[in-house]
Amino acid sequence: MQKLNPVFILVNPQMAENIGAAARAMLNFGFLNLRLVSPRENHLSDRALAMAAGAGRVLDQAQVFKNVADACKDLNEVLATSARDRYKYKDVVDPIMGCDTIFQSCISGVKVGILFGGERAGLSNEDLFLAKRLIRIPSNPMFSSLNLAQSVLLISYQLNVFSLEKNKESSQIDVPITKANYEEMQAFAMRLENELDKKKFFYPEGKKKRMKTRLRKLIYGLELSKEDVKIFHGVLKALIKKK
């Protein structure tokens, strides 16, 4: 069977029980790669392990990060989940289309991450700017908020459906990864921002943060290879080179 290895990223999870239940949902469908961003409670607590109900190994090897950017540094592609409409977010797909995208990227050798928002506030717009696609889970518009573990279960199930169906016809093909990861794109974005700062590009001051966020969203949304990033660095270097 095709072995998928997407990274499940829980952003600001609040309750240890939900982290444990999410780990259980992942292992139910064969997924092990869990990352946590600033969890409020210990993911190895007795309450988390009790809810994991045998999926403790997912929690044991889970990685913890301070922010979303760090959790995504080594990834080539990120998708995010939400039950709500998002302002100015155009590339929205349903779970079936979203999981098909994840599946196709994984079997092509691309390292994919899936963002899940915390119980208290979900994902911020800044978090979503890292994602190239938003998976909108259709639910009751009058009561749209899903439990964190339920969202993880839904995506895990749909990914497994694709894996079972498509592995009847396809086999793993090792393809060298040439796609730029988020650390490489972030390094270029920071360098570009610094140079634009020197030129007083971000004006007025009150809109500076928003303009930088939008610029990063634009960069992260491009399909850049490692070679593309090198070329952009070269272009920037040529533009700022002193005569």
Secondary structure, DSSP 8 states (H G I E B T S, - for coil): ------EEEEES---HHHHHHHHHHHHHTT---EEEES-SS-TTSHHHHHHHTT-HHHHHT-EEESSHHHHTTT-SEEEEEESS--TT---EE-HHHHHHHHHHHHHTT--EEEEEEBTTTB--HHHHTT-SEEEE----TTS----HHHHHHHHHHHHHHHHHHHTTT---------B--HHHHHHHHHHHHHHHHHTT-S-SGGGHHHHHHHHHHHHHTS--BHHHHHHHHHHHHHHH---
